Amino acid sequence: MEVILHVYDVTNSGSDKANNTIVNINRFFKDGMGLGGIFHSAVQVYGPEEWSFGFCEEGSGVFSCPSTKNPMYAYRESISLGKTEFSRSTVNQILRELSREWLGYRYDLLAKNCNHFCDDFCERLGVLKLPGWVNRFANAGDAAVEIADNTVCRLRQAKTEIVSATKVAYQFLARATANSNLNASDSRVNSNKRSHGGFQGTWFKNLNLLGAKPSSSSSEDTSQSRRKQRN
């Protein structure tokens, strides 16, 4: 069974001016340059309905509508993606699985939109994936967001490393300062001990000299002198 991709210009902003701007952007970047644009897509297989994905607060975001007739967007073109070898019952089983996995509240314009859903659906059907231009703007935006997130994480990591290094450096300097002060204190104590020891040694030496006993010869001379005075 043939698998067909239906592509729409996204014109559900509620503003005619904004919708016209989107159409002109798509014409310029896709039709004029072949780069891409802002598109909605849906997949048709087995039957007149197409399947896609959108936001809802509860339940599955997978929905269907008559092919090329989605009232929220402006139909642009259809692209054949090949033929699936799966039976209708198998395709229905794939759709049930997708309905359980693709919940509406998880919709994200850049990371999990209708084009991502169609890519997943086509991959499971075993046919070609979407042409690159269909979802190129969303992929580019998602990549930019990822780069920005990675940059923020790296900056936070660098900040943490700087703070840690600063703490280590502060602790090292604190220990070095404490050791320096302790060594200086020990030096002063040792110096004082040496000074006091020298002073005490000199003081005791002088004390001994002052209190030294006279020699025997001096004592005899003093005794003889006293006897002569008596005579």
DRENDO-1510 file (C-alpha; in Angstrom, 1 decimal, always signed):
<recs>
REC; n; res; u; v; w
REC; 1; MET; +0.0; +0.0; +0.0 .
REC; 2; GLU; +1.3; +3.5; -1.0 .
REC; 3; VAL; +2.2; +5.9; +1.8 .
REC; 4; ILE; +1.6; +9.5; +1.1 .
REC; 5; LEU; +2.8; +12.6; +2.9 .
REC; 6; HIS; +0.6; +15.7; +2.9 .
REC; 7; VAL; +2.3; +19.0; +3.6 .
REC; 8; TYR; +0.5; +22.2; +4.7 .
REC; 9; ASP; +1.6; +25.8; +5.3 .
REC; 10; VAL; +1.1; +26.6; +9.0 .
REC; 11; THR; -1.6; +29.3; +8.9 .
REC; 12; ASN; -3.4; +28.8; +12.2 .
REC; 13; SER; -2.0; +31.9; +14.1 .
REC; 14; GLY; -5.4; +33.7; +14.2 .
REC; 15; SER; -3.9; +36.7; +12.4 .
REC; 16; ASP; -4.2; +37.1; +8.6 .
REC; 17; LYS; -1.0; +39.2; +8.6 .
REC; 18; ALA; +1.0; +36.5; +10.5 .
REC; 19; ASN; -0.4; +33.8; +8.2 .
REC; 20; ASN; +0.5; +35.7; +5.1 .
REC; 21; THR; +4.0; +36.3; +6.5 .
REC; 22; ILE; +4.4; +32.5; +7.0 .
REC; 23; VAL; +3.2; +31.7; +3.5 .
REC; 24; ASN; +5.7; +34.3; +2.1 .
REC; 25; ILE; +8.5; +32.8; +4.2 .
REC; 26; ASN; +7.7; +29.3; +2.9 .
REC; 27; ARG; +7.6; +30.6; -0.7 .
REC; 28; PHE; +11.0; +32.3; -0.3 .
REC; 29; PHE; +12.9; +29.7; +1.6 .
REC; 30; LYS; +11.3; +26.5; +0.2 .
REC; 31; ASP; +10.2; +27.5; -3.3 .
REC; 32; GLY; +12.9; +30.0; -4.0 .
REC; 33; MET; +15.9; +28.5; -2.2 .
REC; 34; GLY; +14.9; +24.9; -1.5 .
REC; 35; LEU; +15.8; +25.3; +2.2 .
REC; 36; GLY; +12.6; +24.7; +4.0 .
REC; 37; GLY; +9.9; +26.6; +5.9 .
REC; 38; ILE; +7.2; +26.3; +8.5 .
REC; 39; PHE; +5.1; +23.3; +7.7 .
REC; 40; HIS; +2.5; +20.9; +9.1 .
REC; 41; SER; +2.5; +17.3; +7.8 .
REC; 42; ALA; +0.3; +14.2; +7.9 .
REC; 43; VAL; +0.6; +10.6; +6.6 .
REC; 44; GLN; -2.1; +8.8; +4.6 .
REC; 45; VAL; -2.1; +5.0; +4.3 .
REC; 46; TYR; -5.0; +2.5; +3.9 .
REC; 47; GLY; -8.0; +4.7; +3.5 .
REC; 48; PRO; -9.0; +8.3; +2.9 .
REC; 49; GLU; -7.8; +9.6; +6.2 .
REC; 50; GLU; -4.4; +11.2; +7.1 .
REC; 51; TRP; -2.7; +10.8; +10.5 .
REC; 52; SER; -0.8; +13.4; +12.4 .
REC; 53; PHE; +0.1; +14.7; +15.9 .
REC; 54; GLY; -0.8; +17.9; +17.8 .
REC; 55; PHE; -1.1; +19.4; +21.3 .
REC; 56; CYS; -3.8; +18.5; +23.8 .
REC; 57; GLU; -3.8; +18.7; +27.6 .
REC; 58; GLU; -5.0; +15.1; +28.2 .
REC; 59; GLY; -4.7; +11.8; +26.2 .
REC; 60; SER; -3.1; +11.0; +22.9 .
REC; 61; GLY; -2.1; +13.8; +20.5 .
REC; 62; VAL; -2.5; +11.5; +17.5 .
REC; 63; PHE; -5.5; +12.4; +15.4 .
REC; 64; SER; -6.9; +11.9; +11.9 .
REC; 65; CYS; -8.9; +13.9; +9.4 .
REC; 66; PRO; -9.8; +13.6; +5.7 .
REC; 67; SER; -6.7; +13.8; +3.6 .
REC; 68; THR; -5.6; +17.3; +2.4 .
REC; 69; LYS; -8.6; +18.7; +4.3 .
REC; 70; ASN; -7.2; +19.8; +7.6 .
REC; 71; PRO; -9.1; +23.0; +8.3 .
REC; 72; MET; -6.4; +24.5; +10.5 .
REC; 73; TYR; -3.8; +24.8; +7.8 .
REC; 74; ALA; -3.4; +25.7; +4.1 .
REC; 75; TYR; -2.8; +22.6; +2.0 .
REC; 76; ARG; +0.4; +22.8; -0.1 .
REC; 77; GLU; +1.4; +19.5; -1.7 .
REC; 78; SER; +1.6; +15.7; -1.5 .
REC; 79; ILE; +4.7; +13.5; -1.7 .
REC; 80; SER; +4.8; +9.7; -2.2 .
REC; 81; LEU; +7.2; +8.0; +0.2 .
REC; 82; GLY; +6.9; +4.5; -1.2 .
REC; 83; LYS; +4.9; +1.4; -0.4 .
REC; 84; THR; +4.6; -0.4; +2.9 .
REC; 85; GLU; +4.5; -4.2; +3.0 .
REC; 86; PHE; +2.4; -4.3; +6.2 .
REC; 87; SER; -1.2; -5.3; +6.2 .
REC; 88; ARG; -4.0; -3.0; +7.3 .
REC; 89; SER; -4.3; -4.7; +10.6 .
REC; 90; THR; -0.5; -4.3; +11.2 .
REC; 91; VAL; -0.7; -0.6; +10.3 .
REC; 92; ASN; -3.6; -0.2; +12.8 .
REC; 93; GLN; -1.6; -1.9; +15.5 .
REC; 94; ILE; +1.3; +0.6; +14.7 .
REC; 95; LEU; -1.2; +3.5; +15.0 .
REC; 96; ARG; -2.4; +2.1; +18.4 .
REC; 97; GLU; +1.2; +2.0; +19.6 .
REC; 98; LEU; +1.9; +5.5; +18.4 .
REC; 99; SER; -1.3; +6.8; +20.1 .
REC; 100; ARG; +0.0; +5.5; +23.4 .
REC; 101; GLU; +3.5; +6.9; +23.0 .
REC; 102; TRP; +2.7; +10.3; +21.5 .
REC; 103; LEU; +0.8; +12.1; +24.3 .
REC; 104; GLY; -0.6; +15.5; +23.5 .
REC; 105; TYR; +0.9; +17.4; +26.5 .
REC; 106; ARG; +4.4; +16.4; +25.3 .
REC; 107; TYR; +4.0; +18.3; +22.1 .
REC; 108; ASP; +7.0; +20.7; +21.5 .
REC; 109; LEU; +7.3; +22.9; +18.5 .
REC; 110; LEU; +11.0; +22.3; +18.0 .
REC; 111; ALA; +11.6; +18.8; +19.5 .
REC; 112; LYS; +8.4; +16.8; +19.2 .
REC; 113; ASN; +6.0; +18.2; +16.6 .
REC; 114; CYS; +3.8; +16.8; +13.8 .
REC; 115; ASN; +6.8; +16.3; +11.5 .
REC; 116; HIS; +8.7; +14.3; +14.0 .
REC; 117; PHE; +5.6; +12.1; +14.5 .
REC; 118; CYS; +5.3; +11.5; +10.7 .
REC; 119; ASP; +9.0; +10.6; +10.6 .
REC; 120; ASP; +8.4; +8.0; +13.3 .
REC; 121; PHE; +5.3; +6.6; +11.6 .
REC; 122; CYS; +7.1; +6.3; +8.2 .
REC; 123; GLU; +10.1; +4.6; +9.8 .
REC; 124; ARG; +7.8; +2.0; +11.4 .
REC; 125; LEU; +6.0; +1.5; +8.0 .
REC; 126; GLY; +9.3; +0.8; +6.4 .
REC; 127; VAL; +9.2; +3.6; +3.8 .
REC; 128; LEU; +11.2; +6.8; +3.2 .
REC; 129; LYS; +11.4; +9.4; +5.9 .
REC; 130; LEU; +10.3; +13.0; +5.4 .
REC; 131; PRO; +12.3; +15.2; +3.0 .
REC; 132; GLY; +14.7; +17.3; +4.9 .
REC; 133; TRP; +13.1; +20.6; +4.0 .
REC; 134; VAL; +9.8; +19.7; +5.7 .
REC; 135; ASN; +11.2; +20.0; +9.2 .
REC; 136; ARG; +14.5; +21.8; +8.7 .
REC; 137; PHE; +13.6; +25.0; +10.6 .
REC; 138; ALA; +12.5; +23.0; +13.6 .
REC; 139; ASN; +15.6; +20.9; +13.6 .
REC; 140; ALA; +17.8; +24.0; +13.3 .
REC; 141; GLY; +15.9; +25.6; +16.1 .
REC; 142; ASP; +16.2; +22.5; +18.3 .
REC; 143; ALA; +19.9; +22.3; +17.6 .
REC; 144; ALA; +20.3; +25.9; +18.6 .
REC; 145; VAL; +18.5; +25.3; +21.8 .
REC; 146; GLU; +20.6; +22.2; +22.5 .
REC; 147; ILE; +23.8; +24.2; +21.9 .
REC; 148; ALA; +22.5; +27.0; +24.2 .
REC; 149; ASP; +21.7; +24.4; +26.9 .
REC; 150; ASN; +25.1; +22.8; +26.6 .
REC; 151; THR; +26.8; +26.2; +26.9 .
REC; 152; VAL; +24.8; +27.0; +30.0 .
REC; 153; CYS; +25.8; +23.6; +31.5 .
REC; 154; ARG; +29.4; +24.1; +30.7 .
REC; 155; LEU; +29.4; +27.6; +32.2 .
REC; 156; ARG; +27.8; +26.2; +35.4 .
REC; 157; GLN; +30.4; +23.4; +35.5 .
REC; 158; ALA; +33.2; +25.9; +35.0 .
REC; 159; LYS; +31.8; +28.1; +37.8 .
REC; 160; THR; +31.7; +25.1; +40.1 .
REC; 161; GLU; +35.3; +24.2; +39.3 .
REC; 162; ILE; +36.5; +27.7; +39.8 .
REC; 163; VAL; +34.8; +27.9; +43.2 .
REC; 164; SER; +36.3; +24.5; +44.2 .
REC; 165; ALA; +39.7; +25.6; +43.1 .
REC; 166; THR; +39.4; +28.9; +45.0 .
REC; 167; LYS; +38.5; +27.0; +48.2 .
REC; 168; VAL; +41.4; +24.6; +47.8 .
REC; 169; ALA; +43.8; +27.6; +47.2 .
REC; 170; TYR; +42.4; +29.4; +50.2 .
REC; 171; GLN; +42.8; +26.4; +52.5 .
REC; 172; PHE; +46.4; +25.9; +51.2 .
REC; 173; LEU; +47.2; +29.6; +51.9 .
REC; 174; ALA; +45.6; +29.4; +55.3 .
REC; 175; ARG; +47.7; +26.4; +56.2 .
REC; 176; ALA; +50.9; +28.0; +54.8 .
REC; 177; THR; +50.2; +31.2; +56.8 .
REC; 178; ALA; +49.6; +29.2; +60.0 .
REC; 179; ASN; +52.8; +27.2; +59.6 .
REC; 180; SER; +54.8; +30.4; +58.9 .
REC; 181; ASN; +53.4; +32.0; +62.0 .
REC; 182; LEU; +54.2; +28.9; +64.1 .
REC; 183; ASN; +57.8; +28.7; +62.8 .
REC; 184; ALA; +58.3; +32.4; +63.5 .
REC; 185; SER; +57.0; +31.9; +67.0 .
REC; 186; ASP; +59.3; +28.9; +67.6 .
REC; 187; SER; +62.2; +31.0; +66.3 .
REC; 188; ARG; +61.4; +33.8; +68.8 .
REC; 189; VAL; +61.1; +31.3; +71.7 .
REC; 190; ASN; +64.4; +29.6; +70.8 .
REC; 191; SER; +66.1; +33.0; +70.4 .
REC; 192; ASN; +64.8; +34.1; +73.8 .
REC; 193; LYS; +66.0; +30.9; +75.3 .
REC; 194; ARG; +69.4; +31.4; +73.9 .
REC; 195; SER; +69.5; +35.1; +75.1 .
REC; 196; HIS; +68.3; +34.2; +78.5 .
REC; 197; GLY; +70.7; +31.3; +78.8 .
REC; 198; GLY; +73.6; +33.5; +77.9 .
REC; 199; PHE; +72.5; +36.2; +80.3 .
REC; 200; GLN; +72.1; +33.7; +83.1 .
REC; 201; GLY; +75.5; +32.2; +82.4 .
REC; 202; THR; +77.2; +35.6; +82.4 .
REC; 203; TRP; +75.2; +36.7; +85.5 .
REC; 204; PHE; +76.3; +33.5; +87.4 .
REC; 205; LYS; +79.9; +33.9; +86.3 .
REC; 206; ASN; +80.0; +37.5; +87.5 .
REC; 207; LEU; +78.3; +36.5; +90.7 .
REC; 208; ASN; +80.9; +33.9; +91.3 .
REC; 209; LEU; +83.7; +36.4; +90.6 .
REC; 210; LEU; +82.3; +38.9; +93.1 .
REC; 211; GLY; +81.8; +36.3; +95.8 .
REC; 212; ALA; +85.1; +34.4; +95.2 .
REC; 213; LYS; +87.2; +33.6; +98.3 .
REC; 214; PRO; +90.6; +35.4; +98.5 .
REC; 215; SER; +93.7; +33.4; +97.9 .
REC; 216; SER; +95.8; +32.0; +100.8 .
REC; 217; SER; +98.7; +34.3; +100.2 .
REC; 218; SER; +96.5; +37.3; +100.5 .
REC; 219; SER; +95.2; +36.0; +103.8 .
REC; 220; GLU; +98.6; +35.5; +105.3 .
REC; 221; ASP; +99.7; +39.1; +104.3 .
REC; 222; THR; +96.6; +40.5; +106.0 .
REC; 223; SER; +97.4; +38.6; +109.3 .
REC; 224; GLN; +101.0; +39.7; +109.4 .
REC; 225; SER; +99.9; +43.3; +108.9 .
REC; 226; ARG; +97.5; +43.1; +111.8 .
REC; 227; ARG; +100.2; +41.6; +114.2 .
REC; 228; LYS; +102.7; +44.4; +113.4 .
REC; 229; GLN; +100.0; +47.0; +114.2 .
REC; 230; ARG; +99.5; +45.4; +117.6 .
REC; 231; ASN; +103.3; +45.5; +118.4 .
</recs>
